[in-house]
Amino acid sequence: MSEILLITPPFTQMNTPYPATPYLKGFLNSIQLEASQFDLGIELILQLFSKKGLGKLFGFAHQNGTVLTDNSQRVYALRNHYINTIDQVIGFLQGRNASLGRQIAAGGFLPQASRFQLIDDVDWAFGSAGLTDKAKYLATLYLEDLSDFITECVDKNFGFSRYAERLGRCANSFDEIYAALGDDISFIENEMLHLLDQKMKLFQPRMVCFSVPFPGNLLSALRCAQFIKKEYPNVKTVMGGGFANTELRSLSDKRVFGFFDFVSLDDGERPLELISNNVLNNNVGELQLKRTFVLQNGEVVFVDNSTLPDFKQSELSAPDYSCLPLDKYISIIEMPNPMHTLWSDGRWNKLYMAHGCYWGKCTFCDGTLPYIKHFDPVPAKLLADRMEQIIQQTGETGFHFVDEAAPPALMTALALEIIRRKMVVTWWTN
C-alpha cells in the first residue's frame, strides 16, 4: 500500500524516466510521506510491443476491418515475423541479448516495411565497427514500421513519445478534448487502463498525482483520471507539470474538475505537501493551498493562501528512482546524427543544476513565469553528492541535466568538483 501514487502518463521517452516523479518522490520521502511512482508510458510500450501484445494488436486490426494502405498490408502480411521477433528485439534494445546485434546488422533478420526505404547509407554512418549502433538504428526502423501500422489501423493518436498531441495543443479550449473523452475507449487506452487498474489495486492509494509535462501526455492523463473517478471514486486526483505551468495558468473550465480535484502550478513540492495535508488528514474548513486550482461552490478558484515559502533547491532531497523498472527502458537510435542520439539512446539519470534560468533575456521564452524567472542554483558540492547518491541507487553513471538553461559558472564548478572527487561519470546538458 502507498497513500500517494505518482504517475507519468503515456508517452514521453522510452530510454529513461522523466524526472518529475523521482524528484517528487524524493521530496515526499523527506517529509515522511509514503509514495510510490509508476511510469505508465514505458509499461504500456512494453505490454504492446511483446509477443502477446502484438498478437492482440494484429487481431484487433483484423476484426476492426480497418482499410489498409499498401504499407499496412505489408506489415500485416508479415505479422508472424514481427510476433516471433519482437521479444528478442526489445531485449536487445534494453541492453540484454547483445549478440543479436550482429544478426540484425547483417540484414535479413528483421521484417521490413516503408521506414527501411528511407535508410541513409548505414555503412557510411556507422562504419564496420559500429555494429551495435547500426543494429539499434535498424531495430528502431522496425519499431517505427509497427508504429505506422498502429496509427493507420488501430489508434490514430498513437506515437512513441506522445499520445493525441494535437488535442493537447488545442487545450486553450477544452471542447475538443472533452468530446474525445466521451468517445469509446481505444485499444491503446484499454491496455493503458488495464495497467492502471493493476497498480491501483496493488498500491491502494488515497491520492493519485499525474505529472503532465507535454501536450502529448494530456489526453492519456485525463483518460486515466476519468477511470479513477469512475472505479475509485474516493481517491483524489491531482494534476501538475510543465503543461499545466504553461497552458493552464488561466484555467476556468469547470469540466476539468470532473477529472482532477486539484491542479497545481510551478514548483510541485510545497503545493503537493499542502494538498497531501488536506487529503490525507481529512482537513475540514478553509483549504490551505499554494498555487492550486480547485472547484468551490461550482466555480473554479485559484487558491494561494499559504504563507509557507517554496523550498530552496539546497533544502530538497535527491531524486528517488525506486519503483521504476530501470532495466526495462529501451534505447533507440532514430537517426545516425550522434548528437541526436543523446536524447533517445542510453539510460540517463536526469537532474537539475538549478531552478529557473540564470539569463532570463531570451525573446522566445516567457521569462516571467515563476518556474523560470526565479534562479536558484544547487551548490556544486551538493550536486556532486546527489550524483553519487543516484549512482549508488541506479548503477548508472550517465547524467542529463535538464535545466531551463545550463548555467556556465555552475557547470565549471561542477566539473572541478567531479575532478576533485575523481568521479567517473558522463554528463551533458541542453
C-alpha positions in Angstrom: 0.0 0.0 0.0 1.0 3.6 -0.6 -1.1 6.6 0.3 0.2 8.6 -2.7 0.8 7.3 -6.2 2.8 9.4 -8.7 2.2 8.7 -12.4 3.9 9.8 -15.6 1.1 9.2 -18.2 1.9 8.0 -21.7 4.0 8.9 -23.6 7.4 10.6 -23.0 10.8 9.0 -23.6 11.4 5.3 -23.9 15.0 5.2 -22.8 14.9 6.8 -19.4 12.4 8.0 -16.8 11.1 11.5 -17.0 12.5 13.3 -13.8 9.3 14.8 -12.3 8.1 11.8 -10.3 11.6 10.8 -9.0 12.0 14.4 -7.7 8.6 14.4 -6.1 9.1 11.0 -4.5 12.5 12.1 -3.1 10.8 15.1 -1.6 7.9 13.1 -0.1 10.3 10.7 1.4 12.0 13.7 3.2 8.7 14.7 4.8 7.8 11.2 5.8 5.0 10.7 3.3 4.9 7.3 1.8 4.7 7.4 -2.0 5.1 5.1 -5.0 5.7 6.0 -8.6 4.7 4.4 -11.9 5.9 5.2 -15.4 2.7 4.2 -17.2 4.3 5.1 -20.6 7.1 2.5 -20.6 4.9 -0.1 -19.0 2.4 0.3 -21.8 5.0 0.3 -24.5 6.4 -3.0 -23.1 2.9 -4.5 -23.0 2.1 -3.5 -26.6 5.5 -4.4 -28.1 5.6 -8.0 -26.9 4.7 -11.3 -28.5 1.4 -11.4 -26.7 0.8 -7.7 -27.2 1.4 -7.7 -31.0 -0.8 -10.8 -31.3 -3.7 -8.9 -29.7 -2.9 -5.8 -31.7 -2.9 -7.5 -35.1 -6.1 -9.4 -34.1 -7.8 -6.2 -33.2 -6.8 -4.6 -36.5 -8.2 -7.6 -38.4 -11.5 -7.7 -36.5 -11.9 -3.9 -36.8 -11.8 -4.2 -40.6 -9.7 -1.0 -41.0 -9.0 0.0 -44.6 -5.3 -0.8 -45.0 -2.7 1.2 -47.0 -0.2 -0.8 -49.1 2.3 -0.3 -46.3 0.0 -1.5 -43.6 -1.0 -4.5 -45.7 2.7 -5.4 -45.9 3.1 -5.1 -42.1 0.0 -7.2 -41.6 1.2 -9.8 -44.1 4.5 -10.1 -42.1 2.7 -10.2 -38.8 4.0 -13.6 -37.8 7.5 -12.5 -38.5 7.0 -9.4 -36.2 5.4 -11.5 -33.5 8.2 -14.0 -33.5 11.0 -11.4 -33.3 9.6 -8.7 -31.1 10.7 -10.1 -27.7 14.2 -10.6 -28.9 14.4 -7.1 -30.4 13.1 -5.4 -27.3 15.5 -7.4 -25.2 18.4 -6.2 -27.4 17.3 -2.6 -27.1 17.1 -3.0 -23.3 20.8 -3.9 -23.3 20.3 -7.6 -23.0 20.9 -10.2 -25.7 23.8 -8.1 -27.2 24.9 -10.9 -29.6 21.6 -10.3 -31.5 23.1 -7.0 -32.7 25.3 -8.8 -35.2 22.4 -10.7 -36.7 20.3 -7.5 -37.0 23.1 -5.5 -38.6 23.9 -8.2 -41.1 20.3 -7.9 -42.5 17.6 -10.4 -43.2 16.6 -10.9 -39.6 14.0 -8.1 -39.3 10.8 -7.8 -41.3 10.9 -4.5 -43.3 8.2 -2.0 -44.4 8.3 1.6 -45.6 10.7 3.0 -43.0 13.5 0.9 -44.4 13.1 2.7 -47.7 14.2 5.9 -46.1 17.5 4.5 -44.8 20.6 6.6 -45.2 23.9 4.9 -46.1 24.2 3.0 -42.8 27.6 1.6 -43.6 28.8 5.2 -44.1 27.1 6.3 -40.9 28.3 3.5 -38.6 31.3 2.0 -40.4 32.3 -1.6 -40.0 32.9 -1.3 -36.2 29.6 0.3 -35.2 27.6 -2.9 -35.3 25.7 -2.2 -32.1 24.6 1.3 -33.1 23.8 0.2 -36.6 21.6 -2.6 -35.2 19.8 -0.2 -32.8 19.1 2.1 -35.8 17.6 -0.8 -37.8 15.7 -2.1 -34.8 14.3 1.5 -34.4 13.1 1.5 -38.0 11.4 -1.9 -37.3 9.5 -0.4 -34.3 8.6 2.7 -36.4 7.1 0.5 -39.1 4.9 -1.1 -36.3 4.0 2.4 -35.0 2.9 3.4 -38.5 0.7 0.3 -38.6 -0.8 1.2 -35.2 -1.6 4.8 -36.2 -3.2 3.7 -39.5 -5.1 0.7 -38.3 -5.5 0.7 -34.5 -5.3 4.2 -32.9 -4.6 7.4 -34.9 -3.4 9.1 -31.7 -0.5 6.7 -31.0 3.1 7.9 -31.0 6.2 6.6 -29.2 6.8 9.9 -27.3 3.3 11.4 -27.4 -0.4 10.5 -27.4 -3.0 12.7 -29.1 -0.6 15.6 -29.1 -2.8 17.6 -31.5 -5.6 17.7 -28.9 -3.2 18.8 -26.2 -2.0 21.7 -28.3 -5.6 22.9 -28.7 -6.2 23.0 -25.0 -7.0 26.7 -24.9 -10.5 25.3 -25.4 -11.5 22.2 -23.6 -14.3 21.4 -26.0 -12.5 19.1 -28.5 -10.6 17.1 -25.9 -13.7 16.8 -23.7 -15.5 15.4 -26.8 -12.7 12.9 -27.3 -13.1 11.7 -23.7 -16.7 11.0 -24.5 -15.7 8.7 -27.4 -15.3 4.9 -27.0 -12.1 3.9 -25.3 -9.5 2.9 -27.9 -7.5 -0.3 -28.0 -4.4 1.5 -26.7 -6.4 3.3 -23.9 -7.9 0.0 -22.9 -4.5 -1.6 -22.5 -3.4 1.5 -20.5 -6.3 1.4 -18.2 -5.8 -2.3 -17.5 -2.2 -1.5 -16.3 -3.5 1.4 -14.3 -6.1 -0.8 -12.6 -3.4 -3.3 -11.6 -1.4 -0.5 -9.9 -4.5 0.9 -8.2 -5.2 -2.5 -6.7 -1.6 -3.0 -5.7 -0.9 0.3 -4.0 -4.5 1.3 -2.9 -3.6 5.0 -2.9 -5.8 7.7 -1.4 -4.3 10.2 -3.8 -3.0 9.9 -7.4 -0.8 12.6 -8.8 -0.3 13.0 -12.6 2.7 14.9 -13.9 1.8 16.1 -17.3 4.9 17.6 -19.0 3.8 17.9 -22.6 0.6 18.2 -24.7 1.2 14.6 -25.8 0.5 13.5 -22.2 -2.7 15.4 -21.6 -5.4 13.1 -23.1 -3.9 10.0 -21.5 -3.8 11.7 -18.1 -7.4 12.8 -18.4 -8.5 9.3 -19.5 -6.7 7.8 -16.5 -8.3 10.3 -14.1 -11.7 9.6 -15.7 -11.2 5.9 -15.0 -10.1 6.6 -11.4 -13.2 8.8 -10.8 -15.4 6.0 -12.1 -13.8 3.0 -10.5 -12.2 4.5 -7.4 -14.5 7.5 -6.5 -12.9 8.1 -3.1 -9.4 8.6 -4.5 -8.4 12.2 -5.0 -6.6 13.1 -8.3 -4.0 15.9 -8.8 -2.5 17.3 -12.0 0.7 19.3 -12.3 3.7 19.5 -14.5 5.1 21.6 -17.4 1.9 21.5 -19.4 -0.2 23.0 -16.6 2.5 25.5 -15.8 2.4 27.0 -19.3 -1.1 26.3 -20.7 -3.4 26.2 -17.7 -2.5 29.4 -15.8 -5.9 30.9 -16.6 -7.9 27.7 -16.1 -11.6 28.5 -15.9 -13.4 25.5 -17.4 -15.3 23.6 -14.7 -15.3 20.4 -16.7 -11.6 19.8 -15.9 -12.7 19.1 -12.3 -14.7 16.2 -13.3 -11.3 14.5 -13.7 -9.0 16.3 -11.3 -9.7 17.5 -7.8 -6.6 19.8 -7.8 -4.5 21.4 -10.5 -1.2 22.9 -9.2 1.2 25.2 -10.9 5.0 25.7 -11.0 7.3 24.0 -8.3 5.4 21.0 -7.1 6.9 20.3 -3.7 5.1 22.8 -1.5 1.7 22.6 -3.3 1.9 18.8 -3.1 2.7 18.9 0.6 -0.3 21.1 1.3 -2.6 19.1 -0.9 -1.5 15.9 0.9 -2.2 17.6 4.3 -5.7 18.3 3.2 -6.4 14.9 1.6 -4.7 12.5 4.0 -5.6 14.3 7.2 -9.2 14.8 6.1 -9.0 18.5 7.0 -12.2 20.5 7.1 -12.7 24.2 6.8 -10.7 26.6 4.6 -8.2 24.9 2.3 -4.6 26.0 2.9 -3.0 25.7 -0.5 -0.3 27.1 -2.7 -0.8 27.9 -6.4 -3.6 25.4 -6.8 -6.9 25.4 -8.7 -9.9 23.8 -7.1 -13.7 23.8 -7.7 -15.6 25.5 -4.9 -19.3 26.1 -4.9 -19.4 25.2 -8.6 -16.7 27.8 -9.5 -13.1 27.4 -10.4 -11.0 29.1 -7.7 -7.2 29.7 -7.6 -6.1 29.2 -4.0 -2.7 30.6 -3.0 -3.3 31.4 0.7 -0.5 29.5 2.4 2.3 31.7 3.8 4.8 28.9 3.6 7.5 29.6 1.1 8.7 27.3 -1.7 11.6 25.1 -0.8 15.1 26.2 -1.8 16.9 23.7 -4.1 19.5 23.1 -1.3 16.7 22.0 1.0 15.3 19.3 -1.3 16.4 15.7 -1.4 17.9 13.9 -4.4 15.5 12.2 -6.8 14.4 8.7 -5.8 14.2 6.3 -8.8 12.9 3.4 -6.7 9.8 1.6 -8.1 10.8 2.4 -11.7 11.8 -0.5 -14.0 15.3 0.9 -14.7 16.5 -2.2 -16.5 13.5 -2.2 -18.9 13.8 1.1 -20.7 14.5 1.0 -24.4 17.4 2.7 -26.2 16.7 3.6 -29.7 18.6 5.5 -32.5 16.1 7.4 -34.7 18.8 8.9 -36.9 22.6 8.5 -37.2 23.4 12.0 -36.0 25.4 11.4 -32.8 24.1 14.5 -31.0 20.5 13.5 -31.6 21.2 10.0 -30.2 21.8 11.5 -26.8 18.1 12.1 -26.4 17.0 8.5 -27.1 20.0 6.2 -26.6 21.2 5.2 -23.2 19.8 5.3 -19.6 20.5 8.8 -18.3 19.9 9.9 -14.7 18.1 13.3 -15.1 19.0 16.1 -12.7 18.6 19.9 -12.4 21.7 22.0 -11.8 19.5 24.9 -10.9 15.9 26.1 -10.6 14.9 28.5 -13.3 17.1 30.4 -15.8 20.3 32.3 -15.0 19.8 34.5 -18.1 16.2 35.4 -18.5 16.5 37.6 -21.5 15.6 35.4 -24.5 12.8 36.9 -26.5 11.3 33.4 -27.4 10.8 32.4 -23.7 8.3 33.6 -21.2 10.8 34.6 -18.6 8.0 36.0 -16.4 6.8 32.5 -15.4 7.7 31.8 -11.8 9.4 28.5 -12.5 11.8 30.3 -15.0 12.4 33.7 -13.6 13.5 32.6 -10.1 17.0 31.4 -10.4 18.2 29.1 -7.5 21.4 27.1 -8.2 22.3 23.9 -6.4 25.9 24.2 -4.9 28.4 22.2 -6.9 29.3 20.0 -3.8 25.7 19.2 -3.1 25.1 18.4 -6.8 28.0 16.0 -6.8 26.7 14.4 -3.5 23.3 13.8 -5.3 25.1 12.4 -8.3 26.9 9.9 -6.1 23.7 9.0 -4.3 21.9 8.4 -7.6 24.7 6.3 -9.0 24.5 4.1 -5.9 20.8 3.7 -6.4 20.6 3.2 -10.1 24.0 1.8 -11.0 24.1 4.3 -13.9 26.9 6.9 -14.2 25.4 8.9 -17.1 23.6 12.2 -16.3 21.5 14.5 -18.4 21.0 17.9 -16.7 17.6 19.2 -17.8 17.8 22.9 -16.7 15.8 25.7 -18.4 19.3 27.0 -19.5 22.6 25.4 -18.5 24.4 27.9 -16.2 28.1 28.1 -17.3 29.5 29.2 -13.9 27.9 26.2 -12.2 28.9 23.8 -14.9 32.5 24.9 -14.4 32.2 24.5 -10.6 30.7 21.0 -11.0 33.4 19.9 -13.5 36.1 20.9 -11.0 34.2 19.1 -8.2 33.9 15.9 -10.3 37.7 16.1 -11.0 38.5 16.7 -7.3 36.4 13.6 -6.2 37.8 11.5 -9.1 34.3 10.6 -10.1 33.9 8.6 -13.4 30.8 10.0 -15.0 29.4 11.1 -18.3 27.2 14.2 -18.4 25.6 16.5 -20.8 23.0 19.3 -20.8 20.8 21.3 -23.1 
